[in-house]
Amino acid sequence: MNLFDLTGQVAVVTGSSRGIGRAVAERLAEHGARVVISSRKQDACDEVAAAINTRHGAGRAIAVAAGISSKEALQRLVDRTNAAFGRIDVLVCNAASNPYYGPLAGISDDQFRKILDNNVISNHWLIGMCVPQMIERKQGSVIIVSSIGGLRGSTTIGAYNVSKAADFQLARNLAHEYGPHGVRVNCIAPGLIKTDFARALWENPQTLERATVGVPLRRIGEPDEIAGAAVYLASRASSFTTGQAIVCDGGATI
């Protein structure tokens, strides 16, 4: 028996046209899941879905563009997934935004609201749309990609960190609410990962050196190094794990 076998499972992964989300979707598919690729741009989603289908067979992945800021778009994502695959077993809330770098004193209200809306409220919406069917089957896994920023303070990404701390609490609350129905809710907390989203933090050699000098592994991570945690949380291997945050940061927070 393979604890990590996801055959027959359907996983929706937001922000999966690149970076961590794409790596997660590819690894879930590799372990047998059918996956829904979603981000804002349909052509980018189509490209990833086509690559997965080429590797694992036709019908393994579909592409559904959806901006996380739109409740209607998220509902269409859920509806199209159910129409195509008939179910949702795993939800990975990976998409997020961070339009501001700098001290909190300088952030505009609109920027702060966008961060909270996209990184917390949209997760709440999408989880609420997906979980009822999981409750009916008494089985399901919700995975929120948070950040070690939610565990630390910062003078440059403070608002983002506030939102990611809220994601930890969202998972804890929902773990209590959904646990009696067999549905698990967990977070992954990546450290600095080499993605386009975090480019401002790793592209500058001096910034990169400061970010890694005290890290036990002395480097930043790659997107695929987060995907393994997602496979674990999606699978039977984590059947007794809920309300938790798995930190994948090369040791940065120890």
Buried (B, 14 or more C-beta within 10 A) or exposed (E): EEEBBBEEBBBBBBBBBBBBBBBBBBBBBBBBBBBBBBBBEBEBBBBBBEBBBEEBEEEBBBBBBBBBBBBEBBBBBBEBBBEEBEBBBBBBBBBBBBBBBEEEEEBEEEBBEBBBBBBBBBBBBBBEBBBEBBBEEEBBBBBBBBBBBBBBEBEBBBBBBBBBBBBBEBBBEBBEEBEEBBBBBBBBBBBBBBBEBBEEBBEEEEBBEEBBEEBEEEEBBEBBBBBBBBBBBBBBBBEEBBBBBBBBBBEBEE
